[in-house]
Amino acid sequence: MNLSHIEHLGIAVKSIEASLPYYEGILGLKCYNIEEVADQKVKTAFFKVGQTKIELLEATSPESTIAKFIEKRGEGIHHIAFAVPNADEALQELADKGVQLIDKQSRKGAEGLNIGFLHPKSTIGVLTELCDHRDVE
């Protein structure tokens, strides 16, 4: 498997709107995209820092994984995402190595990327996402 770079860090927040002044006003970052991913019950906001992105995650339903995460742990880092050339191939390779997967096949995520999650029980407690970047070799 070829991990080319950290694609993004996912940060769970209660409110994207309330978080923007910190990221834009204090850190000087520019939010370039806000979108809702309905099937994941989440609204996302993206900032770019070099080659890596920061993704703010706001729950759009009390049943979403982000709402449950915040209820249990509070706001903060939710996951790390790596860029791979092919998410489906990477997921299969990891499954073959005995890694427990949340997603057996990739699915559409924010920014139209194919994504797949690895279970924290197999990743030393860190929720890990693989993002399909076909331009990565």
C-alpha positions, -999 to 999 in steps of 0.1 A, spaced: 0 0 0 13 34 -9 4 62 15 15 94 -2 6 120 24 -18 129 52 -49 139 32 -66 156 62 -72 157 99 -109 154 109 -119 176 138 -153 171 155 -170 204 164 -204 213 178 -207 242 153 -188 250 121 -201 286 122 -188 290 158 -155 275 149 -148 296 118 -135 327 137 -107 306 153 -95 290 121 -100 320 99 -95 350 123 -69 336 146 -50 310 125 -55 330 92 -67 300 72 -93 303 45 -123 280 44 -126 269 8 -155 245 10 -185 238 32 -208 209 22 -232 184 37 -227 147 34 -263 136 40 -257 98 42 -231 104 69 -253 129 87 -225 155 88 -216 190 75 -180 196 67 -158 226 63 -123 224 47 -91 245 52 -58 238 34 -25 239 52 3 231 27 -6 197 11 -28 187 41 -64 197 48 -83 203 81 -118 190 79 -143 203 105 -171 179 111 -205 190 125 -233 166 132 -266 172 113 -284 146 134 -282 134 170 -278 99 157 -247 107 137 -213 93 146 -200 128 151 -228 137 176 -220 105 195 -183 112 195 -188 147 209 -212 135 235 -187 109 247 -154 127 242 -161 164 235 -149 184 206 -115 175 191 -95 154 167 -118 127 153 -97 109 127 -66 110 105 -69 104 67 -43 92 43 -42 96 5 -39 63 -14 -40 56 -52 -70 33 -49 -91 31 -17 -107 -2 -26 -74 -19 -33 -59 -5 -1 -89 -17 20 -86 -52 5 -49 -53 12 -55 -43 48 -83 -68 52 -59 -95 39 -35 -84 66 -61 -89 93 -71 -52 98 -106 -48 110 -125 -25 86 -155 -3 91 -159 -1 53 -153 -33 33 -156 -12 1 -151 25 -5 -180 49 -4 -185 86 -14 -173 111 11 -169 148 12 -153 165 -18 -165 136 -39 -136 113 -28 -140 76 -24 -132 68 12 -130 39 36 -125 37 73 -104 13 94 -116 3 128 -97 19 158 -95 -16 174 -70 -24 146 -52 9 144 -40 15 180 -71 35 189 -69 60 160 -98 61 136 -81 60 102 -96 70 68 -82 62 34 -90 87 6 -88 77 -30 -65 100 -49 -60 84 -84 -32 109 -91 -11 92 -63 13 65 -74 
